[in-house]
């Protein structure tokens, strides 16, 4: 950046069969935005944006409210006000209205990668 602070650092790991890289980057104000070694990303205000830790993926809204979570075959997503938007559990998708009442229930079957 013009203020002399680093924008990002990319570390490469070369192997005969593959090459990998790790990125660590910052916003212009100095706040970290991404650290691949921790599997985390942040908003410019310092609030955690996303993380992938031990097979659990989570995302947050900028206000700190949990946005989504994926763990052990269960996916959930919330509205910014904290109400559950939907959950997907073992092939069954349940949608919710904004007031938290069940809207509809469907079963979906597909291969998870």
C-alpha positions as CSV (number, residue, x, y, z in Angstrom):
1,X,0.0,0.0,0.0
2,X,1.1,3.6,-0.3
3,X,1.3,3.9,3.4
4,X,4.2,1.3,3.4
5,X,2.2,-1.6,4.8
6,X,2.2,-4.9,3.1
7,X,-0.9,-5.8,1.1
8,X,-0.2,-9.6,1.0
9,X,2.4,-12.2,1.4
10,X,2.3,-15.4,-0.7
11,X,4.4,-18.4,0.4
12,X,4.9,-21.1,-2.2
13,X,5.8,-24.7,-1.5
14,X,7.2,-26.4,-4.5
15,X,7.1,-30.2,-4.9
16,X,7.8,-32.4,-7.9
17,X,4.2,-33.5,-8.2
18,X,2.4,-30.3,-7.0
19,X,2.8,-26.8,-5.9
20,X,0.8,-25.2,-3.1
21,X,0.6,-21.6,-1.8
22,X,-0.4,-19.9,1.4
23,X,-1.7,-16.3,1.4
24,X,-1.8,-13.8,4.2
25,X,-3.2,-10.4,3.3
26,X,-4.3,-7.2,5.0
27,X,-6.6,-4.3,4.4
28,X,-5.1,-0.8,4.0
29,X,-5.9,0.0,7.6
30,X,-3.7,-2.8,8.7
31,X,-6.5,-5.2,9.7
32,X,-5.8,-8.8,8.5
33,X,-8.2,-9.9,5.8
34,X,-7.0,-13.5,5.1
35,X,-4.7,-16.1,6.6
36,X,-4.7,-19.4,4.8
37,X,-2.5,-21.0,7.5
38,X,-5.5,-20.5,9.9
39,X,-8.2,-21.0,7.2
40,X,-9.8,-17.7,8.2
41,X,-11.0,-14.5,6.6
42,X,-12.0,-11.2,8.2
43,X,-14.0,-8.1,7.4
44,X,-12.2,-4.8,7.4
45,X,-13.7,-3.9,10.8
46,X,-12.0,-7.0,12.3
47,X,-15.0,-9.2,12.5
48,X,-14.4,-12.8,11.5
49,X,-15.9,-13.5,8.1
50,X,-15.3,-17.2,7.6
51,X,-13.3,-20.1,9.0
52,X,-12.8,-23.8,8.2
53,X,-11.5,-25.6,11.3
54,X,-11.4,-29.4,11.6
55,X,-14.1,-29.9,9.0
56,X,-16.5,-27.3,10.3
57,X,-17.1,-24.4,7.9
58,X,-18.7,-21.2,9.4
59,X,-19.5,-17.8,7.9
60,X,-20.6,-14.6,9.7
61,X,-22.3,-11.4,8.7
62,X,-20.3,-8.2,9.2
63,X,-22.4,-7.5,12.3
64,X,-21.1,-10.7,13.9
65,X,-24.3,-12.8,13.5
66,X,-23.6,-16.3,12.3
67,X,-24.6,-16.7,8.7
68,X,-24.0,-20.4,7.9
69,X,-22.5,-23.5,9.4
70,X,-21.6,-26.9,7.8
71,X,-20.6,-29.7,10.1
72,X,-21.0,-33.5,10.0
73,X,-23.6,-33.6,7.2
74,X,-25.7,-30.8,8.6
75,X,-25.9,-27.4,6.8
76,X,-27.7,-24.4,8.4
77,X,-28.1,-20.8,7.3
78,X,-29.5,-17.9,9.2
79,X,-30.9,-14.5,8.3
80,X,-29.0,-11.5,9.4
81,X,-31.5,-11.0,12.2
82,X,-30.6,-14.4,13.7
83,X,-33.7,-16.4,12.5
84,X,-33.0,-19.8,11.0
85,X,-33.4,-19.6,7.2
86,X,-33.0,-23.3,6.5
87,X,-31.3,-26.5,7.6
88,X,-30.2,-29.5,5.6
89,X,-29.8,-32.7,7.7
90,X,-29.1,-36.1,6.2
91,X,-30.7,-35.5,2.8
92,X,-33.7,-33.6,4.2
93,X,-34.0,-29.8,3.5
94,X,-36.3,-27.8,5.7
95,X,-37.0,-24.2,4.7
96,X,-38.1,-21.5,7.2
97,X,-40.1,-18.3,7.0
98,X,-38.5,-15.2,8.4
99,X,-40.6,-15.5,11.6
100,X,-39.1,-18.9,12.3
101,X,-42.1,-21.0,11.3
102,X,-41.6,-24.0,9.0
103,X,-42.5,-23.0,5.4
104,X,-42.0,-26.3,3.6
105,X,-40.2,-29.6,3.9
106,X,-38.5,-31.4,1.0
107,X,-36.1,-34.3,0.6
108,X,-33.2,-33.9,-1.6
109,X,-30.7,-36.6,-2.5
110,X,-27.3,-35.9,-4.0
111,X,-23.7,-36.9,-3.6
112,X,-21.7,-34.6,-1.4
113,X,-18.2,-34.0,-2.4
